[in-house]
Amino acid sequence: MPGSHLPLMEEGMARWPFGPPNAGIALDFEGAPPSLDELRALVEERWKALPRLTQTLVAPGVGRTGPAWWTGRHRWARRDGHSPAEQVGGADDTLREAVGRWFHTPFPAGRPPWSLHLLPGSTEGEFSLLFRMHHSLLDGRSLTTLLRALLDDGLPLDGPSSQAVPGPRRRTARPGPAAGGAPGLLTAGRAVPLPHRGAREPAYTVVRLRADVLKAAREAVRVGEAGSARPASTNEVFLATVSGVLRSCLSASPSAGSAGSGQVWLSVPVDERPDDCGEFLGNAFANVRVPAPVALADPTARLAACTGLLTTVTRPRRASERLVEGTLGAVPGAALALAGGKIFAPAYAPAACSYVHLRERGRTLAGRTLRHLTIVPMVPPTDTVTFALGGCSPGHTLSVATNSGSQDAVLLAEAFLDELTVLARGTG
């Protein structure tokens, strides 16, 4: 709510030490682009009742020392009379150019930390909508809620529903049997050496997945009892393929022996909204760590190990969970400073895996057909990688972000495509 302090998760992103905590989603459409006036009118119609989009982020101040450093917190401030249409603009940048420029530039103070850009497509007769945000403002589920509302069968979003903060009941992760139980909050595992090719700087790339290859990979393992078995889910294939990439990094690196021993963990964001809070705009997710089966040589065995790995259940939050969150939130500077060396270390989670999907079919914007959904993640912690899978009815797009080497994102994306192809063939 405006004027309130940020929850611990949002406070942590506001203090992100690896660059501006900017993230976003691009939607690619087929057809002539709408005019900026048309787009602004649509945004005003569909998003005008959303208080979250009028908020500005206020820093706790500079030069804080003593108790003020330990307790200082960011807060939201209301900007009355601000129209969301003011945040809409156009540019001639490609998505790659926009990521290189806008996503490494902080939002200006005093304005809501988000923007919607109309970009030209990669070929004539295409265009893109790029939503960019400070991650403390919104999460991935919020973005799909907003962008879905702009499409032709969308409706104006409801202000009260957008503020319905998930309460005592949350949809939380319940690791499957293969996970062997959740790790401790600060339990470390094994780091994975990334390629480290090129200058050490943030790198980002995008590749498109072939639908037939992804379908074949899902069929490589079937889940459930005979007669009612289902193919593996796209998310299960995603986790298994990333595990194969990490296994190849361990095998290819001469320093793998010094990377440590133990479990390799994947960090996966899990939406915590219960069903009655589906339109809440903000951050309502938890990062859950699940084991990457890098010890298994057979790709189908890795997929089998990932099936049922991450399920969710809606339940009341435990008193201990509320106590820990409240205690850490009271002294965010201290909590993040003390934990940062652990939770940002490559051994904590060398890879993050995020999957965002617009599940409905036949999506159009003013008659223009949606072709692809592409995620732009935040710059990840040093020597780690983020794999982000974006899906819509025509297909899936993989984004890879690193800051370990200027060529690493491309190399890891190519390794992902290779691992997916091997899995689709069902052979090691």
C-alpha positions in Angstrom: 0.0 0.0 0.0 1.2 3.6 -0.6 3.2 5.0 2.3 3.9 1.5 3.7 7.4 -0.1 4.0 8.4 -2.7 1.5 8.0 -6.4 2.6 11.3 -8.2 3.0 11.3 -9.8 -0.5 10.7 -6.4 -2.1 13.3 -4.7 0.2 15.8 -7.2 -0.9 15.3 -6.5 -4.6 15.4 -2.7 -3.9 18.9 -3.4 -2.5 20.0 -5.7 -5.3 23.8 -5.4 -5.5 24.4 -6.6 -9.1 22.8 -3.7 -11.0 19.4 -2.0 -11.2 16.7 -4.6 -10.3 15.0 -4.1 -13.6 13.1 -6.9 -15.3 10.4 -7.2 -17.9 8.5 -9.1 -20.6 8.3 -8.5 -24.3 5.3 -9.6 -26.4 5.9 -10.0 -30.1 3.0 -9.5 -32.5 2.5 -10.1 -36.2 1.0 -7.1 -38.1 1.3 -3.4 -38.4 1.9 -1.7 -35.0 -0.8 0.4 -33.4 -0.2 4.1 -33.1 1.1 5.4 -29.7 -2.1 7.2 -29.2 -4.1 3.9 -29.7 -1.8 2.1 -27.2 -2.0 4.9 -24.6 -5.8 5.0 -24.9 -5.9 1.2 -24.4 -3.6 1.4 -21.3 -5.7 4.2 -19.8 -8.9 2.2 -20.3 -7.6 -1.1 -19.0 -5.2 0.0 -16.2 -6.6 3.3 -14.9 -8.0 1.8 -11.7 -4.7 0.3 -10.5 -3.1 2.1 -7.6 0.0 0.0 -7.8 1.0 1.6 -11.1 0.9 5.1 -9.7 3.3 4.5 -6.8 6.9 5.8 -6.6 9.7 4.2 -4.7 11.2 6.3 -1.9 14.7 5.3 -0.7 15.5 5.3 3.1 18.0 8.0 2.6 21.8 8.2 2.3 24.4 8.6 4.9 22.5 6.5 7.5 24.6 5.2 10.3 24.1 3.4 13.6 20.5 2.1 14.2 19.2 3.9 11.1 21.4 1.7 8.9 20.1 -1.5 10.5 16.4 -0.5 10.3 16.2 1.8 7.2 13.6 0.6 4.7 12.3 1.7 1.3 8.6 2.7 1.1 6.0 3.4 -1.5 4.6 6.8 -2.0 1.4 7.7 -3.8 1.5 10.0 -6.9 -2.0 11.2 -7.2 -3.4 12.1 -10.6 -0.8 10.2 -12.5 -2.1 8.5 -15.6 -0.6 5.2 -16.6 -0.7 6.4 -20.2 2.1 8.8 -19.3 4.4 5.7 -18.9 3.9 4.6 -22.5 6.4 5.5 -25.2 8.0 4.3 -28.4 11.5 3.7 -29.6 13.5 2.3 -32.6 15.5 0.0 -30.4 15.5 -3.8 -30.9 14.9 -5.9 -27.8 18.6 -6.6 -27.4 19.4 -2.9 -27.6 16.7 -2.0 -25.2 17.9 -4.6 -22.7 21.5 -3.2 -23.0 20.4 0.3 -22.4 17.2 0.5 -20.3 17.6 -2.5 -18.1 20.9 -1.3 -16.8 19.6 2.2 -16.1 17.8 3.1 -12.8 14.3 4.5 -13.1 14.2 8.3 -12.4 13.2 9.2 -8.9 9.7 10.6 -8.4 8.1 8.6 -11.2 6.4 5.1 -11.0 9.2 2.6 -11.7 7.7 1.0 -14.8 7.3 1.8 -18.5 5.7 0.2 -21.6 7.5 0.6 -24.9 6.4 0.0 -28.5 9.3 -1.4 -30.4 9.7 -2.4 -34.1 9.9 -6.2 -34.7 12.9 -8.1 -36.0 11.3 -8.2 -39.5 8.9 -6.0 -41.4 5.2 -6.6 -40.4 6.0 -7.3 -36.8 6.2 -5.2 -33.6 6.8 -5.7 -29.9 5.5 -4.4 -26.6 8.1 -4.3 -23.9 7.1 -3.8 -20.3 10.0 -2.8 -18.1 9.7 -2.6 -14.3 11.6 -2.3 -11.0 11.2 -5.8 -9.6 10.1 -4.5 -6.2 7.0 -3.2 -7.9 5.7 -6.3 -9.7 6.4 -10.0 -10.2 6.0 -12.2 -13.2 2.3 -13.1 -12.4 1.5 -9.4 -12.1 3.0 -8.8 -15.6 0.9 -11.5 -17.2 -2.2 -10.2 -15.5 -1.5 -6.7 -16.8 -0.5 -7.7 -20.3 -3.4 -10.1 -20.7 -5.8 -7.2 -19.9 -4.5 -5.3 -22.9 -5.4 -8.1 -25.3 -8.6 -8.2 -27.4 -10.6 -10.3 -25.0 -9.2 -8.6 -21.9 -11.2 -6.4 -19.5 -10.3 -3.4 -17.4 -8.6 -4.6 -14.2 -10.4 -4.1 -10.9 -8.6 -1.8 -8.4 -9.7 -3.6 -5.2 -8.8 -7.0 -6.6 -5.4 -5.7 -7.5 -4.8 -4.8 -3.9 -6.1 -8.0 -2.4 -2.8 -9.0 -0.6 -2.6 -12.7 0.0 -3.3 -13.2 3.6 -2.7 -16.1 6.1 -3.4 -18.7 3.4 -0.7 -18.9 0.8 0.0 -21.3 -2.1 3.4 -22.7 -1.1 5.8 -25.2 -2.6 5.7 -28.8 -1.5 8.8 -30.6 -2.8 8.1 -34.0 -4.3 9.7 -37.3 -3.1 12.7 -36.8 -5.3 13.7 -33.6 -3.6 14.4 -35.3 -0.3 13.0 -32.4 1.7 13.7 -28.7 1.4 17.2 -27.4 2.2 17.8 -25.2 5.2 17.5 -21.5 4.6 21.3 -21.0 4.5 22.4 -24.5 3.4 25.0 -24.3 0.7 25.6 -26.8 -2.1 27.9 -27.1 -5.0 28.9 -24.3 -7.3 29.0 -24.9 -11.1 31.8 -23.2 -13.1 30.3 -21.2 -16.0 32.2 -20.8 -19.3 33.7 -17.4 -18.3 34.2 -16.5 -22.0 34.8 -12.8 -22.8 34.8 -9.7 -20.6 33.1 -10.0 -17.2 29.9 -8.1 -17.8 26.2 -8.7 -17.9 25.1 -10.7 -21.0 21.7 -11.6 -22.3 20.4 -13.7 -25.2 17.2 -15.2 -26.6 16.5 -18.4 -28.5 13.3 -19.9 -29.7 12.4 -23.5 -28.9 11.1 -25.8 -31.7 7.6 -26.9 -30.8 8.2 -30.4 -32.1 11.4 -30.9 -30.2 9.8 -29.7 -26.9 6.8 -32.0 -27.5 9.1 -35.0 -28.1 11.1 -34.1 -25.0 7.9 -34.1 -22.9 7.1 -37.6 -24.3 10.5 -38.9 -23.2 9.1 -39.7 -19.8 5.4 -40.4 -18.8 4.2 -39.7 -15.3 1.5 -41.6 -13.4 -0.1 -45.0 -13.5 -0.4 -47.1 -16.6 -3.5 -46.2 -18.6 -3.6 -42.7 -17.1 0.0 -41.6 -17.5 0.7 -38.1 -18.8 3.7 -36.6 -20.6 6.1 -34.7 -18.5 5.1 -31.0 -18.1 7.0 -28.3 -19.9 8.3 -27.0 -16.6 9.6 -30.4 -15.7 11.4 -30.6 -19.1 12.8 -27.1 -18.4 14.3 -28.1 -15.1 15.7 -31.3 -16.5 17.3 -29.6 -19.4 18.9 -26.9 -17.3 20.2 -29.7 -15.1 21.8 -31.2 -18.2 23.4 -27.9 -19.0 24.9 -27.6 -15.5 26.2 -31.2 -15.8 27.9 -30.3 -19.0 29.5 -27.2 -17.4 30.9 -29.5 -14.6 32.2 -32.0 -17.1 33.8 -29.3 -19.3 35.5 -27.2 -16.7 39.0 -28.1 -15.6 38.2 -26.4 -12.3 35.1 -28.6 -11.6 37.0 -30.5 -9.0 37.5 -27.4 -7.0 33.9 -26.3 -7.3 33.0 -28.3 -4.2 30.9 -31.3 -3.6 27.3 -31.9 -2.6 23.9 -31.1 -4.1 23.5 -28.6 -6.9 20.5 -26.5 -6.3 18.2 -24.7 -8.7 16.3 -21.6 -7.5 12.7 -21.5 -8.7 10.2 -18.7 -8.1 6.8 -20.1 -6.9 3.7 -17.9 -7.0 2.1 -17.8 -3.6 -1.3 -16.4 -4.6 -4.2 -18.5 -3.5 -7.0 -18.8 -6.1 -9.0 -15.9 -4.6 -6.1 -13.5 -5.0 -5.2 -14.2 -8.6 -5.3 -10.5 -9.7 -3.2 -9.2 -6.9 -0.5 -6.8 -8.3 2.8 -6.8 -6.5 5.2 -9.4 -5.4 3.7 -12.6 -4.0 6.3 -15.3 -4.7 8.9 -17.2 -2.9 12.2 -18.5 -4.2 12.3 -22.3 -3.6 15.4 -24.4 -4.1 15.1 -27.9 -5.7 17.9 -30.4 -6.5 19.3 -30.5 -10.0 20.0 -34.2 -10.9 23.4 -33.5 -12.3 24.8 -36.8 -11.2 22.6 -38.7 -13.7 24.2 -39.3 -17.1 20.9 -40.4 -18.9 18.8 -37.3 -19.9 15.6 -39.3 -19.5 16.7 -40.3 -15.9 17.2 -36.6 -15.2 13.7 -35.8 -16.5 12.2 -38.7 -14.4 14.0 -37.1 -11.3 12.4 -33.8 -12.1 8.8 -35.0 -12.5 6.7 -34.1 -9.5 9.7 -32.3 -8.1 7.8 -29.1 -7.4 4.2 -29.2 -6.5 2.1 -26.6 -4.6 -0.5 -26.6 -2.0 -2.6 -23.8 -0.4 -2.3 -23.8 3.4 -2.2 -21.3 6.3 1.2 -19.8 6.9 2.8 -21.3 10.0 3.4 -19.1 13.1 7.2 -19.8 12.8 7.2 -18.5 9.2 5.4 -15.3 10.2 7.8 -14.8 13.1 10.9 -15.3 11.0 9.7 -13.0 8.2 8.6 -10.3 10.7 11.9 -10.4 12.6 14.0 -10.2 9.4 11.8 -7.5 8.0 12.3 -5.3 11.1 16.1 -5.1 10.4 16.3 -5.5 6.6 19.7 -3.9 6.3 21.3 -6.2 8.8 19.4 -9.3 7.6 20.4 -8.8 4.0 24.0 -7.9 4.8 24.5 -11.0 6.9 22.7 -13.4 4.6 23.9 -11.9 1.3 27.2 -13.6 1.3 25.4 -16.9 1.5 22.2 -16.5 -0.6 24.0 -14.8 -3.5 26.9 -17.3 -3.6 27.2 -19.7 -6.6 27.1 -22.6 -4.2 23.7 -21.5 -2.9 22.0 -21.8 -6.3 24.2 -21.6 -9.5 21.1 -21.3 -11.7 17.7 -19.8 -11.4 14.8 -21.1 -13.5 11.7 -18.9 -14.2 8.8 -20.0 -16.3 6.0 -17.5 -17.3 3.2 -18.6 -19.6 0.1 -16.9 -21.1 -2.0 -20.1 -21.3 -5.0 -18.8 -23.2 -5.1 -19.5 -27.0 -5.9 -17.2 -29.9 -4.5 -14.0 -28.3 -4.5 -10.8 -30.4 -3.9 -7.1 -29.8 -6.3 -5.0 -31.9 -6.4 -7.9 -34.3 -2.6 -8.5 -34.4 -1.6 -12.0 -33.5 0.6 -12.7 -30.5 3.7 -14.7 -31.7 6.1 -14.9 -28.8 6.6 -14.0 -25.1 10.1 -13.2 -24.0 11.3 -12.7 -20.5 14.0 -10.2 -19.4 15.3 -11.2 -16.0 17.3 -9.1 -13.6 21.1 -9.3 -13.7 21.8 -12.5 -11.7 24.2 -12.8 -8.8 27.9 -13.1 -9.7 28.9 -16.4 -11.4 25.4 -17.6 -11.6 22.9 -17.9 -14.6 19.2 -17.3 -15.0 17.2 -19.3 -17.5 13.8 -17.8 -18.2 11.2 -19.6 -20.3 8.4 -17.6 -21.8 5.4 -19.4 -23.3 2.2 -18.6 -25.2 0.1 -20.7 -27.5 2.4 -20.4 -30.6 5.5 -21.6 -28.8 8.2 -21.0 -26.3 11.2 -18.6 -26.0 14.2 -19.1 -23.8 16.1 -16.1 -22.3 19.5 -16.5 -20.6 21.2 -13.9 -18.5 24.6 -14.0 -16.9 27.3 -11.6 -15.7 30.2 -14.1 -15.8 31.4 -13.4 -19.3 30.1 -11.5 -22.4 29.8 -14.7 -24.4 28.4 -16.9 -21.6 24.7 -16.3 -22.2 25.0 -17.4 -25.9 27.0 -20.5 -25.0 24.6 -21.6 -22.3 21.6 -21.0 -24.5 23.2 -23.2 -27.2 23.9 -25.8 -24.6 20.3 -25.7 -23.6 19.1 -26.3 -27.2 21.6 -29.2 -27.5 20.4 -30.8 -24.2 16.8 -30.4 -25.2 17.4 -32.1 -28.5 19.2 -35.0 -26.9 16.3 -35.4 -24.4 13.8 -35.4 -27.3 15.7 -38.3 -28.9 15.5 -40.1 -25.6 19.2 -41.0 -25.6 22.3 -40.0 -23.6 
